[in-house]
Amino acid sequence: MAEKSSIFDMIGPVMIGPSSSHTAGVVRIASAAIRILGSLPTHAVITFYNSFARTYEGHGSDRAIIAGLLGMATDDVRIREAFDHAKAAGLQYTFQSVGNASTMHPNTIKVQLRDERTGHAVEVVGQSRGGGVIRIVEVDGFPADFSTALHTLIVDADDVPGSIAFIASVIAHDDCNIATMSVSRKGKHDAARQFIEMDSSLKDITLEYLRQLSWVHRVTYIAAAE
């Protein structure tokens, strides 16, 4: 499916510099990751790939990713002092770089997060596409394709027959239109994950219903980024 650009994409977001790719997009990748985790992390391993691997320090992407992991927005003036804020918050982090990953987008970041308070962990791979636009392309090893610009539902479930159609019908009964859906699984009748982008929000009762299904293990809902 071809991607469409808006006036916002061309102008770019309100942000702290130096650039939308190296700052705003990076903050938004981190923001998506903590929303998937469900909390702010206590530990993070951040890997920059390709162009990012060569420029992340000079262009401030290292501060931007930490700021996003602390829950800061793209225009937060505290981004420049993100390392100090991370120390105060007790966030432990490590940076890594891979300069020649030929199969990956030039501006790719992988974040591996853990929250020791909840025991939750997540691994998210995102791309900064310019103008503050991002794509999340992998979550915990499952291929994905969403931006957080729309309301996003992530469903971890058993690969049971009819599960995709059933969840789609539940969403439809909530008067919610599906914009995109991608599904991946580890194997036949094994763990599967659905990534669903929607034009409007889901009701809390609908999310709770999905969470009560015996073959559903986890439901993550990410409201559309403002």
Buried (B, 14 or more C-beta within 10 A) or exposed (E): EEEEEEEEBEEBBEBBEEBBBBBBBBBBBBBBBBBBBEEBBBBBBBBBBBBBBBBBEEBBBBBBBBBBBBBBBBEBEBBBEBBEBBEEBEBEBEBEBBEEBEEBBBBBBBBBBBBEEEEBBBBBBBBBBBBBBBBBBBBBEBEBBBBBBBBBBBBBBBBBEEBBEBBBEBBEEBEBEBBBBBBBBEEEEEBBBBBBBBEEBBEEEBBEBBEEBEEBBEBBBBEBBE
